[in-house]
Amino acid sequence: MKKVKKVVLAYSGGLDTSIIIPWLKETYDCEVIAMIADLGQHEDLSAAKVKAQKTGASKVFVEDLKKEFAENYLMPMLKSGAVYEGRYYLGTAIARPLIAKRQIEIAQKEKADAVSHGATGKGNDQVRFELTFKALDPDKKIIAPWREWDIKSRTDAVAYAKARGIPVPVTAAKPYSSDRNLWHVSYEGGILEDPWKEPDESMFEMTRSPDKTPNKPVYVEIYFEKGIPQKIDGTNYAPYELISKLNKLAGAHGVGRVDMVENRLVGIKSRGVYETPAGTVLQTALTDLESITTDRDTAHYKRLIAEKYAELIYFGQWFSPLREALDGFINIVSNQVTGTVRLKLFKGNCMVVGRKAPKSLYNPDLATFEEEEIYNQKDAEGFINLFGLPLKVQAKIKKMK
């Protein structure tokens, strides 16, 4: 085993990372630096810092990454239309490359020779962390405790923590794993491993149950400029503040819950429950705005791009040449996506009820069923004859047999 002198650990204070600090010190006899990322998760990070210090970290960095997360990660992802398998808004997946990037920056600053994470050997996060490490500093040693230690389950991990007097957040009252940031909350494992079992209502943090939401809908107008949301009901907001405001508004009306079984990169099917209130509203609104600002062929091709973009994020390939290249296409398409979308939020539903754009491609004079002079309906006959010619030829050949 290569001698390791100093390790930078991505630390959250959850079960896995709580026991990794003492394990690294015991196993590698090395100095451990903890890095805590503030991504808008509304947790007491000062308590996590104290906990890391008490369990053996020589230094603890608490990094405020909220602004960078919103502007440089969430906004490009939103513009792309990326939604994994049509339902998952990628809240955890999009956060990992930013955490790992800052981890590498601290490792370089502190002259650490290794980095570490608490992702399991069955999940997606190990890939997301490690592909970022390899992309940004390929010479750093990567330590993945779940692939090395003798701990085989969450039960073993809890026992390991208790033996060393380390408090852990997994209890009978919270028998599942969760991850929260500005964009969403995710829940998996524990009682959720049975895909037939309905999640308990007390689990949810960002959204009300639809049956407990107001009996009157709320209308909200979102203004986008070149694909980026700028205003809510006419008031300007920076991306972080805009997402925060929409989380509260949409969450109060039960918008943004998803319960799905997804395909992990490692080949395992996994049940995940998600809350993404603002993300649901913004993606719904942006997709609708594109319907009047983007031509048919480009819009259809962008859907293919969106699916691939979602895979790149989910698979941990944020820092890849392909993602950067796709951004070039998306940015050009988004140059035309400026306008306002009006939405109705009611009982868990997010419905578009209006849209307008200064450069809308929708022309009422062409779309009308009333009399107009721009479109000559007789022209359609020649078009149909040419468009249907291959089918006509095939039919004639079949008759000859």
PLY file of the C-alpha trace (Angstrom):
ply
format ascii 1.0
element vertex 401
property float x
property float y
property float z
element edge 400
property int vertex1
property int vertex2
end_header
0.00 0.00 0.00
1.40 3.35 -1.10
2.23 5.62 1.83
-0.30 8.42 2.20
0.62 11.47 4.26
-2.37 13.72 3.84
-5.93 13.14 2.58
-8.73 15.58 1.76
-12.11 13.99 2.49
-15.47 15.18 1.13
-17.30 15.34 4.45
-21.01 15.73 5.18
-21.32 14.48 8.74
-23.57 11.65 7.60
-23.10 8.00 8.55
-20.46 7.13 5.96
-18.18 10.14 6.27
-18.57 10.18 10.08
-16.62 6.95 10.34
-14.22 7.56 7.47
-12.04 10.08 9.35
-11.04 7.62 12.12
-10.80 4.78 9.59
-8.38 6.75 7.39
-6.23 7.62 10.38
-6.21 4.04 11.65
-5.64 2.47 8.23
-3.25 4.90 6.55
-1.72 6.63 9.60
-2.21 9.93 7.80
-3.45 13.45 8.34
-7.09 13.96 7.35
-8.51 17.28 6.16
-12.30 17.50 5.91
-14.07 19.60 3.29
-17.73 20.47 3.83
-19.62 21.91 0.85
-22.44 24.38 1.46
-24.79 23.81 -1.45
-27.87 25.31 0.17
-28.83 22.19 2.13
-30.07 24.17 5.16
-28.06 22.13 7.65
-26.02 23.21 10.65
-22.61 23.05 9.02
-20.92 24.49 12.09
-22.02 21.37 13.98
-20.62 19.18 11.20
-17.35 21.08 11.42
-17.11 20.46 15.17
-17.95 16.79 14.66
-15.21 16.42 12.04
-12.68 18.01 14.38
-13.71 15.79 17.28
-13.32 12.65 15.18
-9.79 13.52 14.12
-9.70 16.01 11.24
-6.63 18.26 11.42
-8.39 20.98 9.42
-11.97 21.53 8.31
-12.89 23.69 5.33
-16.51 24.84 5.11
-16.92 26.04 1.52
-19.80 28.29 0.46
-20.51 27.01 -3.06
-24.16 28.07 -3.37
-23.61 30.84 -5.92
-21.26 28.76 -8.07
-23.63 25.80 -7.86
-26.63 27.82 -9.03
-24.90 29.78 -11.79
-22.30 27.40 -13.23
-23.98 24.03 -12.74
-27.75 24.30 -12.31
-28.30 26.95 -14.97
-26.38 25.12 -17.75
-28.18 21.90 -16.80
-31.55 23.66 -16.90
-30.84 25.17 -20.33
-29.93 21.74 -21.67
-33.28 20.25 -20.65
-31.50 17.33 -18.95
-33.82 15.04 -16.97
-32.54 11.50 -16.42
-34.95 8.82 -17.65
-37.58 11.51 -18.05
-38.17 12.00 -14.31
-35.02 12.57 -12.23
-33.93 16.21 -12.15
-30.34 15.22 -11.26
-30.02 17.16 -7.99
-27.41 14.89 -6.42
-25.65 14.05 -9.67
-25.03 17.69 -10.64
-23.64 18.53 -7.19
-20.89 15.90 -7.12
-18.56 17.39 -9.76
-18.58 20.74 -7.97
-17.80 19.15 -4.59
-15.02 17.06 -6.12
-13.62 20.07 -7.97
-13.34 22.10 -4.77
-11.88 19.06 -3.02
-9.09 18.88 -5.61
-8.43 22.61 -5.27
-8.01 22.25 -1.50
-5.84 19.15 -1.93
-3.55 21.10 -4.24
-3.43 24.07 -1.88
-2.70 21.88 1.17
-0.26 19.67 -0.77
-2.29 16.55 0.02
-1.36 13.43 -1.90
-4.81 11.80 -1.77
-8.53 12.49 -1.85
-11.36 10.41 -0.43
-15.15 10.14 -0.51
-17.88 8.22 1.30
-19.71 6.79 -1.72
-20.46 3.08 -1.68
-19.22 0.55 -4.20
-22.79 -0.01 -5.44
-23.77 3.55 -6.20
-23.32 6.25 -8.81
-21.55 8.80 -6.62
-18.25 6.89 -6.56
-18.08 7.32 -10.33
-19.04 11.01 -10.20
-16.39 11.84 -7.62
-13.63 9.81 -9.18
-14.14 10.87 -12.79
-13.87 14.47 -11.61
-10.69 13.68 -9.66
-9.20 12.02 -12.73
-10.21 14.88 -15.01
-8.78 17.62 -12.79
-5.75 15.98 -11.12
-5.03 12.49 -12.46
-2.01 11.97 -10.21
-3.90 12.23 -6.91
-4.44 8.92 -5.14
-8.11 8.11 -4.62
-9.23 6.33 -1.46
-12.72 4.79 -1.53
-13.22 3.21 1.92
-16.37 1.29 0.96
-14.24 -0.65 -1.54
-11.48 -1.33 0.98
-12.75 -1.81 4.50
-14.45 -4.82 6.11
-17.67 -2.93 6.73
-20.30 -4.54 4.50
-23.53 -2.78 5.43
-25.09 0.26 7.05
-25.61 -1.87 10.15
-21.87 -2.57 10.31
-21.16 1.13 9.83
-23.46 2.10 12.71
-21.74 -0.47 14.93
-18.31 0.87 13.96
-19.42 4.41 14.84
-20.92 3.41 18.19
-17.74 1.54 19.15
-15.82 4.81 18.74
-18.44 7.06 20.30
-19.37 8.76 17.04
-23.01 9.96 16.80
-24.68 9.04 13.49
-27.86 10.39 11.87
-29.40 7.04 10.86
-31.97 6.05 13.49
-35.25 4.16 13.75
-36.96 7.50 13.12
-35.00 8.02 9.89
-34.38 4.56 8.39
-33.25 5.78 4.97
-30.48 7.83 3.38
-31.10 11.40 2.20
-29.15 14.09 0.39
-30.24 17.73 0.21
-29.05 20.80 -1.63
-30.53 23.91 -3.22
-32.04 21.94 -6.12
-33.63 18.96 -4.36
-33.84 16.38 -1.62
-33.28 12.71 -2.45
-34.26 9.68 -0.37
-33.16 6.09 -0.87
-32.34 2.88 0.96
-33.82 1.54 4.18
-37.61 1.42 4.16
-37.66 2.66 0.56
-35.98 -0.46 -0.80
-39.41 -2.06 -1.15
-40.72 -0.43 -4.36
-44.31 -1.29 -3.35
-44.16 0.61 -0.06
-45.48 4.17 -0.11
-43.15 6.74 1.50
-44.31 8.05 4.85
-45.53 11.63 4.61
-43.29 12.72 7.49
-40.24 12.02 5.34
-40.71 14.96 2.97
-38.87 18.21 3.68
-39.50 20.59 0.77
-43.06 19.84 -0.33
-46.47 19.55 1.29
-48.71 16.61 0.59
-51.10 17.63 -2.21
-54.09 16.91 0.04
-52.78 19.47 2.53
-52.06 22.25 0.05
-54.24 25.37 -0.44
-57.60 24.85 -2.11
-56.94 27.84 -4.34
-54.29 27.71 -7.09
-51.46 30.20 -7.38
-50.33 31.71 -10.66
-46.68 32.56 -11.27
-44.91 34.18 -14.22
-41.30 33.27 -15.01
-39.28 35.46 -17.36
-36.34 33.87 -19.18
-33.56 35.60 -21.05
-31.54 33.39 -23.39
-32.71 30.32 -21.52
-31.85 31.61 -18.04
-34.66 32.48 -15.58
-34.36 36.13 -14.55
-37.65 37.21 -12.99
-40.53 35.90 -10.94
-43.70 37.97 -11.38
-41.67 40.87 -12.75
-39.05 40.97 -9.97
-35.40 40.26 -10.80
-33.53 37.57 -8.84
-30.06 36.07 -9.02
-30.18 32.31 -9.78
-29.70 31.19 -6.16
-32.41 33.50 -4.81
-34.77 32.67 -7.67
-34.49 28.93 -7.05
-34.92 29.41 -3.29
-38.07 31.49 -3.77
-39.59 29.01 -6.21
-38.79 26.11 -3.88
-40.95 27.68 -1.18
-43.74 28.70 -3.54
-44.00 25.44 -5.47
-43.29 23.27 -2.43
-46.22 24.85 -0.59
-48.47 23.61 -3.40
-47.03 20.08 -3.43
-45.18 20.47 -6.73
-42.02 18.50 -7.48
-42.36 15.01 -5.97
-41.06 12.01 -7.91
-41.06 8.34 -6.87
-39.20 6.18 -9.40
-37.08 3.11 -9.99
-34.04 4.21 -11.98
-31.16 2.48 -13.71
-27.88 3.15 -11.96
-24.69 3.39 -13.98
-23.31 0.26 -12.27
-26.22 -1.81 -13.61
-28.41 -1.95 -10.51
-32.00 -0.76 -10.42
-32.61 1.56 -7.48
-35.72 3.17 -6.05
-35.34 6.90 -5.45
-37.80 9.44 -4.06
-37.12 13.07 -4.91
-38.40 16.55 -4.19
-37.49 19.19 -6.78
-40.05 22.01 -6.56
-38.21 24.87 -8.30
-36.58 22.55 -10.80
-39.94 21.13 -11.85
-41.41 24.59 -12.39
-38.39 25.94 -14.24
-37.94 22.95 -16.54
-41.66 22.86 -17.33
-41.66 26.58 -18.11
-38.47 26.56 -20.19
-39.54 23.58 -22.28
-42.81 25.32 -23.03
-41.12 28.61 -23.92
-38.94 26.75 -26.41
-42.10 25.59 -28.17
-42.65 29.13 -29.49
-39.03 30.28 -29.83
-37.27 27.25 -31.39
-37.88 25.86 -34.87
-39.14 22.31 -35.25
-35.95 20.58 -36.42
-33.76 22.25 -33.79
-36.32 21.56 -31.04
-36.50 17.87 -31.93
-32.72 17.55 -32.06
-32.35 19.34 -28.73
-34.45 16.61 -27.13
-31.80 14.11 -28.21
-29.11 16.41 -26.81
-31.02 16.75 -23.53
-31.15 12.98 -23.07
-27.41 12.63 -23.70
-26.65 15.61 -21.45
-28.65 13.97 -18.65
-26.65 10.77 -19.06
-23.35 12.67 -18.93
-24.36 14.27 -15.64
-25.77 11.06 -14.18
-22.68 9.10 -15.25
-20.27 11.63 -13.70
-18.91 12.99 -16.98
-19.45 16.70 -16.32
-15.79 17.52 -16.99
-15.76 15.87 -20.41
-15.12 17.25 -23.90
-18.54 16.06 -25.03
-20.39 18.00 -22.34
-18.46 21.15 -23.24
-19.23 20.61 -26.92
-22.94 20.11 -26.23
-22.93 23.37 -24.28
-21.91 25.12 -27.49
-25.00 23.82 -29.28
-27.28 24.55 -26.31
-26.01 28.11 -25.92
-26.70 28.89 -29.58
-30.22 27.46 -29.35
-30.85 29.37 -26.09
-30.00 32.71 -27.69
-33.56 32.77 -29.04
-35.24 31.55 -25.85
-36.38 34.81 -24.29
-39.90 35.35 -23.02
-42.38 34.78 -20.23
-44.32 31.69 -19.17
-47.35 31.77 -16.86
-47.94 28.67 -14.74
-50.72 27.47 -12.46
-49.64 25.56 -9.35
-52.35 23.52 -7.70
-52.50 20.32 -5.66
-49.14 18.97 -6.82
-49.66 19.96 -10.44
-47.59 22.43 -12.45
-49.55 23.54 -15.52
-48.51 26.02 -18.19
-51.43 28.34 -18.98
-49.72 31.01 -21.06
-46.54 31.90 -22.89
-45.23 34.87 -24.87
-41.93 35.88 -26.47
-40.72 38.97 -28.34
-39.37 36.76 -31.16
-42.08 34.11 -31.09
-42.26 31.80 -34.11
-45.93 31.25 -33.43
-47.93 33.26 -35.97
-51.67 33.53 -35.26
-52.28 34.49 -38.88
-50.89 31.14 -40.00
-52.35 29.00 -37.21
-55.89 30.34 -37.43
-58.79 28.22 -38.71
-60.42 31.40 -39.92
-59.91 32.88 -43.36
-56.44 34.27 -44.04
-54.31 35.20 -47.04
-50.80 34.01 -46.11
-51.29 30.26 -46.44
-52.80 28.87 -49.64
-54.39 25.56 -48.69
-54.24 24.35 -52.31
-50.41 24.22 -51.96
-50.80 21.34 -49.53
-51.81 18.95 -52.32
-48.44 19.15 -54.07
-46.61 18.87 -50.77
-48.52 15.72 -49.80
-47.93 14.16 -53.20
-44.16 14.63 -52.91
-43.99 13.72 -49.22
-46.03 10.56 -49.79
-44.25 9.50 -52.97
-42.09 6.78 -51.31
-45.19 5.19 -49.77
-46.99 5.30 -53.10
-44.06 3.62 -54.90
-43.87 0.88 -52.27
-47.58 0.20 -52.57
-47.32 -0.14 -56.37
-44.41 -2.59 -56.07
-46.40 -4.74 -53.60
-49.25 -4.94 -56.11
-46.87 -6.23 -58.78
-45.93 -9.29 -56.71
0 1
1 2
2 3
3 4
4 5
5 6
6 7
7 8
8 9
9 10
10 11
11 12
12 13
13 14
14 15
15 16
16 17
17 18
18 19
19 20
20 21
21 22
22 23
23 24
24 25
25 26
26 27
27 28
28 29
29 30
30 31
31 32
32 33
33 34
34 35
35 36
36 37
37 38
38 39
39 40
40 41
41 42
42 43
43 44
44 45
45 46
46 47
47 48
48 49
49 50
50 51
51 52
52 53
53 54
54 55
55 56
56 57
57 58
58 59
59 60
60 61
61 62
62 63
63 64
64 65
65 66
66 67
67 68
68 69
69 70
70 71
71 72
72 73
73 74
74 75
75 76
76 77
77 78
78 79
79 80
80 81
81 82
82 83
83 84
84 85
85 86
86 87
87 88
88 89
89 90
90 91
91 92
92 93
93 94
94 95
95 96
96 97
97 98
98 99
99 100
100 101
101 102
102 103
103 104
104 105
105 106
106 107
107 108
108 109
109 110
110 111
111 112
112 113
113 114
114 115
115 116
116 117
117 118
118 119
119 120
120 121
121 122
122 123
123 124
124 125
125 126
126 127
127 128
128 129
129 130
130 131
131 132
132 133
133 134
134 135
135 136
136 137
137 138
138 139
139 140
140 141
141 142
142 143
143 144
144 145
145 146
146 147
147 148
148 149
149 150
150 151
151 152
152 153
153 154
154 155
155 156
156 157
157 158
158 159
159 160
160 161
161 162
162 163
163 164
164 165
165 166
166 167
167 168
168 169
169 170
170 171
171 172
172 173
173 174
174 175
175 176
176 177
177 178
178 179
179 180
180 181
181 182
182 183
183 184
184 185
185 186
186 187
187 188
188 189
189 190
190 191
191 192
192 193
193 194
194 195
195 196
196 197
197 198
198 199
199 200
200 201
201 202
202 203
203 204
204 205
205 206
206 207
207 208
208 209
209 210
210 211
211 212
212 213
213 214
214 215
215 216
216 217
217 218
218 219
219 220
220 221
221 222
222 223
223 224
224 225
225 226
226 227
227 228
228 229
229 230
230 231
231 232
232 233
233 234
234 235
235 236
236 237
237 238
238 239
239 240
240 241
241 242
242 243
243 244
244 245
245 246
246 247
247 248
248 249
249 250
250 251
251 252
252 253
253 254
254 255
255 256
256 257
257 258
258 259
259 260
260 261
261 262
262 263
263 264
264 265
265 266
266 267
267 268
268 269
269 270
270 271
271 272
272 273
273 274
274 275
275 276
276 277
277 278
278 279
279 280
280 281
281 282
282 283
283 284
284 285
285 286
286 287
287 288
288 289
289 290
290 291
291 292
292 293
293 294
294 295
295 296
296 297
297 298
298 299
299 300
300 301
301 302
302 303
303 304
304 305
305 306
306 307
307 308
308 309
309 310
310 311
311 312
312 313
313 314
314 315
315 316
316 317
317 318
318 319
319 320
320 321
321 322
322 323
323 324
324 325
325 326
326 327
327 328
328 329
329 330
330 331
331 332
332 333
333 334
334 335
335 336
336 337
337 338
338 339
339 340
340 341
341 342
342 343
343 344
344 345
345 346
346 347
347 348
348 349
349 350
350 351
351 352
352 353
353 354
354 355
355 356
356 357
357 358
358 359
359 360
360 361
361 362
362 363
363 364
364 365
365 366
366 367
367 368
368 369
369 370
370 371
371 372
372 373
373 374
374 375
375 376
376 377
377 378
378 379
379 380
380 381
381 382
382 383
383 384
384 385
385 386
386 387
387 388
388 389
389 390
390 391
391 392
392 393
393 394
394 395
395 396
396 397
397 398
398 399
399 400
